Amino acid sequence: MRACALGFVCMDVYEKEGISYPTGNGVDFVINWSKFGVPGSVVSAVGDDLYGRAMKERLGEYGIDSSHLHVMDGATAVIKMHLNGRDRVHGERIRGVMDVYRPSPDDIAFAKKHDLIHVDLSARIPDLLPELRSEGAAIFFDFSIRHREPGNGEILSNVDYAMFSFGNYDEKVKDTLAWAHSFGPRVVIGTFGTEGSMAYDGNTFTRCGIVETEVVNTVGAGDAFAAGFMYEAMQGAGIPACLMSGARQAAHVVSGFEPY
């Protein structure tokens, strides 16, 4: 069972604190996935700079295959971060080489060999989804807070698992999850921070709470949750077990500074 992250990679940089670390939704996902003892890969690009080398080194520390993480002329993508108590505030986003990178036919062929492919909106590759799943790989797509935006329906028709982030839970969440599921995914997931999560499979809305822990860092909780959920889902577990696995992995991540 192998997972591949195909999408946006970057460095989170806290200039005031002098802290930085390699990240990106897919990077966080696949590192958390590797903690279950299963292999993962990253397909993307970094610049020929210190941040690019740091990304390669960090993936190597977790045994992540970076053979298709291309080193391009230019700068690695950066997101400037700020601390607000225990919350991390996203500031300026500098896309660097991610503005020009697009997966090659060889990258796509490599990704298709995996059982699961993680994609997010920042990857800007919705047109590649049909090809990516053409040989049986399941597609997990992270929509973040972009719920009913133009183009989401077409994306949803080409994914197997979709996840949305909400600031809090209310009854409109069910409407959004049902709307998203109507386009064809197997399961649609909603996360609500301290209010837990919910998944809809077309028949049942299943709700799950959080695993209580001391919170140090809120960034990366969603990606950790996704890894825990999908690890169980790919083994055929029921939705309650998937949601609880996600909650446990998220709790582990928020108890430390880095998002994995």
C-alpha positions as CSV (number, residue, x, y, z in Angstrom):
1,M,0.0,0.0,0.0
2,R,1.7,3.2,-1.2
3,A,0.6,6.8,-1.2
4,C,1.9,9.7,-3.4
5,A,1.6,13.4,-2.7
6,L,1.3,15.3,-6.0
7,G,1.1,19.0,-5.4
8,F,2.3,22.2,-3.8
9,V,5.4,22.0,-1.6
10,C,7.0,24.9,0.3
11,M,8.8,26.1,3.4
12,D,6.9,27.7,6.2
13,V,9.1,30.5,7.4
14,Y,8.7,32.3,10.7
15,E,11.0,35.2,10.1
16,K,10.6,36.9,13.5
17,E,11.3,33.7,15.3
18,G,14.0,32.4,13.0
19,I,12.2,29.1,12.4
20,S,11.5,27.3,9.1
21,Y,10.5,23.8,8.1
22,P,9.6,21.9,4.9
23,T,5.8,21.5,4.4
24,G,2.8,21.6,2.1
25,N,-0.5,19.8,2.4
26,G,0.8,16.7,0.6
27,V,4.2,16.7,2.3
28,D,2.5,16.8,5.7
29,F,0.1,14.1,4.6
30,V,2.7,11.7,3.3
31,I,5.0,12.1,6.3
32,N,2.2,11.3,8.6
33,W,1.3,8.4,6.4
34,S,4.8,7.1,6.7
35,K,4.4,6.9,10.5
36,F,2.0,4.0,10.0
37,G,5.0,2.1,8.5
38,V,3.8,2.3,4.9
39,P,5.8,3.9,2.0
40,G,5.1,7.3,0.5
41,S,6.4,9.5,-2.3
42,V,6.3,13.2,-3.3
43,V,5.9,14.4,-6.8
44,S,6.6,18.1,-7.1
45,A,9.4,20.6,-7.4
46,V,11.7,22.8,-5.3
47,G,14.3,25.4,-6.1
48,D,18.0,25.0,-6.3
49,D,18.4,26.7,-2.9
50,L,18.9,25.9,0.7
51,Y,15.1,25.4,1.2
52,G,15.1,22.9,-1.6
53,R,17.9,20.9,0.0
54,A,16.1,21.1,3.3
55,M,13.0,19.6,1.7
56,K,15.0,16.7,0.2
57,E,16.7,16.1,3.5
58,R,13.5,16.1,5.6
59,L,11.7,13.7,3.2
60,G,14.8,11.4,3.4
61,E,14.6,11.4,7.2
62,Y,11.1,9.8,7.0
63,G,12.0,7.4,4.2
64,I,9.9,9.3,1.6
65,D,10.7,8.7,-2.1
66,S,11.8,12.0,-3.6
67,S,13.0,10.7,-6.9
68,H,10.3,12.8,-8.6
69,L,10.8,15.9,-6.5
70,H,12.5,18.0,-9.2
71,V,15.1,20.6,-8.5
72,M,14.5,23.5,-10.8
73,D,16.3,26.8,-11.4
74,G,14.8,29.4,-9.0
75,A,13.4,29.6,-5.5
76,T,11.5,27.0,-3.5
77,A,8.0,28.2,-2.6
78,V,7.7,29.9,0.7
79,I,4.8,30.8,3.0
80,K,5.6,33.5,5.6
81,M,4.1,32.5,8.9
82,H,3.3,34.4,12.1
83,L,2.6,33.3,15.7
84,N,-0.6,34.3,17.4
85,G,-0.5,32.5,20.7
86,R,-1.0,28.8,19.8
87,D,-2.4,29.6,16.4
88,R,-0.2,29.9,13.3
89,V,-1.3,32.7,10.9
90,H,-0.5,32.3,7.2
91,G,0.9,35.4,5.6
92,E,2.5,36.1,2.2
93,R,2.7,33.2,-0.2
94,I,5.6,33.2,-2.7
95,R,5.1,30.3,-5.2
96,G,8.6,30.3,-6.6
97,V,9.1,27.3,-8.9
98,M,5.6,26.1,-8.2
99,D,4.4,28.8,-10.6
100,V,6.1,27.0,-13.5
101,Y,6.2,23.3,-12.5
102,R,3.8,20.9,-14.1
103,P,4.0,17.1,-13.8
104,S,5.6,15.5,-16.7
105,P,4.3,12.3,-18.4
106,D,6.9,10.4,-16.4
107,D,5.7,12.0,-13.2
108,I,2.2,11.0,-13.9
109,A,3.2,7.5,-14.8
110,F,5.1,7.2,-11.5
111,A,2.2,8.6,-9.5
112,K,-0.3,6.1,-11.1
113,K,1.7,3.2,-9.7
114,H,0.6,4.1,-6.1
115,D,-2.6,3.0,-4.4
116,L,-3.5,6.5,-3.2
117,I,-2.7,9.9,-4.6
118,H,-3.1,13.1,-2.5
119,V,-3.9,16.3,-4.5
120,D,-4.8,19.8,-3.3
121,L,-6.2,22.9,-5.0
122,S,-2.8,24.6,-4.8
123,A,-1.4,22.0,-7.2
124,R,-3.5,23.5,-10.0
125,I,-3.8,20.2,-11.9
126,P,-7.5,19.3,-11.8
127,D,-7.3,18.5,-15.5
128,L,-4.9,15.6,-14.8
129,L,-7.2,13.8,-12.3
130,P,-8.9,11.5,-14.8
131,E,-5.5,10.3,-16.1
132,L,-4.2,9.9,-12.5
133,R,-6.9,7.5,-11.5
134,S,-7.1,5.7,-14.9
135,E,-5.2,2.7,-13.5
136,G,-7.1,2.3,-10.3
137,A,-5.3,4.7,-7.9
138,A,-7.7,6.3,-5.4
139,I,-7.6,10.1,-5.4
140,F,-7.8,12.1,-2.1
141,F,-8.5,15.8,-2.8
142,D,-8.1,18.5,-0.1
143,F,-10.4,21.4,-0.8
144,S,-9.4,23.2,2.4
145,I,-11.9,26.0,3.1
146,R,-13.1,26.4,-0.6
147,H,-16.5,24.8,-0.3
148,R,-18.8,25.5,-3.3
149,E,-16.5,27.3,-5.7
150,P,-16.8,27.3,-9.5
151,G,-15.1,24.2,-10.8
152,N,-15.4,22.1,-7.6
153,G,-18.1,20.0,-9.1
154,E,-15.9,18.8,-12.0
155,I,-13.1,18.1,-9.6
156,L,-15.4,16.1,-7.3
157,S,-16.5,14.0,-10.2
158,N,-12.9,12.8,-10.6
159,V,-11.9,12.0,-7.0
160,D,-12.7,9.2,-4.5
161,Y,-12.3,11.0,-1.2
162,A,-12.8,14.7,-0.7
163,M,-12.1,16.8,2.4
164,F,-13.3,20.3,3.4
165,S,-12.3,22.4,6.4
166,F,-14.9,24.4,8.3
167,G,-14.4,26.9,11.1
168,N,-17.1,25.3,13.1
169,Y,-20.0,22.8,12.8
170,D,-23.5,23.8,11.9
171,E,-26.3,22.2,10.0
172,K,-25.1,23.7,6.7
173,V,-22.2,21.4,6.8
174,K,-24.4,18.4,6.0
175,D,-25.8,20.2,3.0
176,T,-22.3,20.9,1.7
177,L,-21.1,17.3,2.3
178,A,-24.3,16.0,0.6
179,W,-23.8,18.4,-2.3
180,A,-20.2,17.4,-2.7
181,H,-21.0,13.7,-2.6
182,S,-23.6,14.1,-5.3
183,F,-20.8,14.5,-7.8
184,G,-19.5,11.0,-7.2
185,P,-16.8,10.6,-4.5
186,R,-17.0,7.6,-2.3
187,V,-16.7,9.6,0.9
188,V,-16.7,13.3,1.7
189,I,-15.2,14.5,4.9
190,G,-15.6,17.7,6.9
191,T,-13.3,18.8,9.8
192,F,-14.2,21.4,12.4
193,G,-11.1,22.0,14.5
194,T,-11.9,21.4,18.2
195,E,-15.5,20.4,17.3
196,G,-14.3,17.2,15.6
197,S,-15.1,15.8,12.2
198,M,-17.9,14.2,10.1
199,A,-17.9,12.0,7.0
200,Y,-20.7,11.2,4.6
201,D,-20.8,8.1,2.3
202,G,-24.1,8.8,0.6
203,N,-26.2,7.0,3.2
204,T,-25.0,8.0,6.7
205,F,-23.5,11.1,8.3
206,T,-21.0,9.9,10.9
207,R,-19.7,12.3,13.5
208,C,-16.5,12.0,15.6
209,G,-15.0,14.1,18.4
210,I,-11.4,15.0,18.9
211,V,-8.7,13.3,21.0
212,E,-7.9,15.7,23.8
213,T,-4.2,16.8,24.1
214,E,-2.2,19.9,24.9
215,V,-2.1,22.1,21.9
216,V,1.2,23.6,20.8
217,N,0.7,24.0,17.0
218,T,-2.6,24.1,15.0
219,V,-1.0,24.0,11.6
220,G,-1.0,20.5,10.0
221,A,-3.8,19.1,12.0
222,G,-6.0,18.6,8.9
223,D,-3.3,16.9,6.9
224,A,-2.5,14.6,9.9
225,F,-6.2,13.8,10.2
226,A,-6.3,13.0,6.5
227,A,-3.4,10.6,6.8
228,G,-4.9,8.8,9.7
229,F,-8.3,8.6,8.1
230,M,-7.0,7.3,4.7
231,Y,-4.6,4.8,6.3
232,E,-7.7,3.0,7.8
233,A,-9.9,3.6,4.7
234,M,-7.3,2.0,2.4
235,Q,-7.5,-1.1,4.5
236,G,-11.2,-1.3,4.3
237,A,-12.1,0.0,7.8
238,G,-15.5,1.5,8.5
239,I,-15.9,5.2,8.7
240,P,-16.1,5.4,12.5
241,A,-12.6,3.8,12.7
242,C,-11.3,6.0,10.0
243,L,-12.5,9.2,11.7
244,M,-11.0,8.1,15.1
245,S,-7.7,7.2,13.4
246,G,-7.7,10.7,11.9
247,A,-8.5,12.3,15.3
248,R,-5.6,10.4,17.0
249,Q,-3.1,11.5,14.3
250,A,-4.2,15.1,14.5
251,A,-3.9,15.1,18.3
252,H,-0.4,13.8,18.0
253,V,0.6,16.6,15.5
254,V,-0.9,19.5,17.4
255,S,1.0,18.6,20.5
256,G,4.3,19.6,18.7
257,F,5.5,22.6,16.7
258,E,6.1,21.0,13.3
259,P,3.1,19.7,11.3
260,Y,4.2,16.1,11.5
